Amino acid sequence: MTTGTARADALTPAALLIARLLPAAVVLLAAPLLLDVALGAPGAPAELHRRAPDVLGKAALGTLLASYAITPIATLSGWRWHIVLRRDYGLWTFAIAATDLVLAAVLDERGWQAGIAGSAGLAAGTMATLLLIPLALTSNRWSMRMLGRDWKRLHMLVLPVLLLVAVHLVFIGSDAFAIAFLSVVAVLWVLRLGAVTRWIGRVRAGRT
Ligand code: HEM
């Protein structure tokens, strides 16, 4: 007879694979827009410029939050199998945000400077994306070994990234998104505090 634990163990690789591939759905969402541009359909670049930031922005927001949530989920659940997703989702965030940035630079009729920094909202999105570069470049075992303690310090850059994304959302007029985003970030931040993590650990140990 299969026990609950054995069944969960058997499901874990499948769950992990689905979770790892989930952000790829954004590529499928953007595919028709990109195909139109590639085929030279009239008005396609303008349509891509109009719709891509929304699709890519929401996807980047989702993967950024997912990446930031992996450690609190481990604290609450005791799971370890999903830890690999922290890096995956971080890299997805960078890839999606960088695509957003490149499209903004290439497709804006006013020129690339206006495309990436023509308003406070755009400049904040650009800054957030640029700050993701060192994080993406060092999200590997070799960098962790080379940087030692500095690796953790460097990865604290995620905090200004989160702040800049909130500023981006406020200045582009997405107040509802900004409030929802900051609320989730605040909960996740509290769950990451050493005292809170230790308290949850004690509660979990008391139950087992
Ligand atoms: C980590 C990076 C980023 C995140 C998390 C992000 C997030 C978002 C989200 C969630 C939206 C949708 C808001 C809504 O539907 O109300 C959005 C829209 C937008 N984003 Fe970003 N974004 C990022 C980077 C960028 C960059 C680099 C640019 C361009 C330089 C950019 C330009 C825009 C524009 C133009 C919109 C559409 C505003 C509108 O519909 O009026 N974003 N972004």
Residues whose N, C-alpha, C, O or C-beta is under 5 A from the ligand:
A	BS01	HEM	P53 D54 G57 K58 A60 L61 A97 D100 L101 A104 G115 I116 L122 G125 T126 A128 T129 V165 I172 S174 F177
